[in-house]
Every structure is written in structure tokens, then in C-alpha cells.
Amino acid sequence: MKKPVHKPREVAEIVAVQALSFLAGEPERLGAFLAESGIGPETLRSSAADPHFLASVLDFILSDDATVKAFAAASNLHPTNIAAARQVLGEALGDQHWDRDVP
């Protein structure tokens, strides 16, 4: 039986920082992330303290199956753990998801 995680946000942030480190080790993926996020390499380190930025790192990782698989293998995580970390960060940031009634 797995132990429950007592501080899921901290764990989610650790996963996101691991994802950022993974991207930093992959110049092509890092370049794509920087281009998509609009930040420069000079602000990368300071941005890592921002929970919104960390969520965007996980969004980038999750946007491509090959990247998810590569990060999961590199970090010894299951892809569902990566998605769960993103969900936890979203909840902590107050991401709102709702379904619209369609007539």
C-alpha cells in the first residue's frame, strides 16, 4: 500500500523543477520551451521560483508524447505522476476548469 503524500504541492513543484532540469539538458527542447514561453535564458533561473512558471514547464512537457516519455524515463516517474503534478499545481494556483452547458 502506498503512503499518502502529505504535501502534494511541494512534491508537484519538485517534479516541475526536475522537468526544468530535464529541459535544460536538452538544448533543442529547451529552445522550443523558451520560444513558446517567451522568457529568455537569463531569466530562467529566477523564473523557477514562480509556481505559474513551474506549471507552464509541466504544460510544455505534457504537450508532446515523446517529451513526456523521455522525461518520465529520465526521472523514473510514470507519465500519470507528471500529469498529477500538473493538476496539483493547477489546483494550488486556482486554475478553474468548468463545463459549459450546451443546449
KATA-V803941 format. One record per pair of residues at least 4 apart in sequence whose C-alpha atoms are under 7 Angstrom apart, sorted by the first residue. I is the first residue (numbers start at 1). J is the second residue. D is the distance in whole Angstrom. If there is no record, write none. Layout:
# KATA-V803941
i = {I;I}
j = {J;J}
d = {D;D}
This chain:
# KATA-V803941
i = {7;8;8;9;9;9;10;11;12;12;12;12;12;13;13;14;15;15;16;16;16;16;17;17;18;19;19;19;19;20;20;21;22;22;23;23;24;26;27;28;29;30;31;32;33;33;34;34;34;39;40;43;44;47;48;48;50;51;52;53;54;55;55;55;56;57;58;58;59;61;61;62;64;65;66;67;68;68;69;69;70;71;72;72;72;72;73;77;78;79;80;81;82;83;84;85;86;87;88;89;90;90;91}
j = {11;12;88;13;88;89;14;15;16;85;86;88;89;17;54;18;19;85;20;54;57;58;21;54;22;23;57;58;71;24;57;25;26;71;29;30;30;30;31;32;33;34;35;36;37;60;38;39;40;43;44;47;48;53;53;54;54;55;56;57;58;59;86;89;60;61;62;86;63;67;68;68;68;69;70;71;72;79;73;79;74;75;76;77;78;79;77;81;82;83;84;85;86;87;88;89;90;91;92;93;94;95;95}
d = {7;6;7;6;6;6;6;6;6;4;7;6;6;6;7;6;6;7;6;5;6;6;6;7;6;6;7;7;7;6;6;6;7;7;6;5;6;6;6;6;6;6;6;6;6;7;6;6;6;7;7;6;6;6;6;6;6;6;6;6;7;6;6;6;6;6;6;6;6;6;6;6;6;6;6;6;6;6;6;7;6;6;6;5;6;6;7;6;7;6;6;6;6;6;6;6;6;6;6;6;6;5;6}
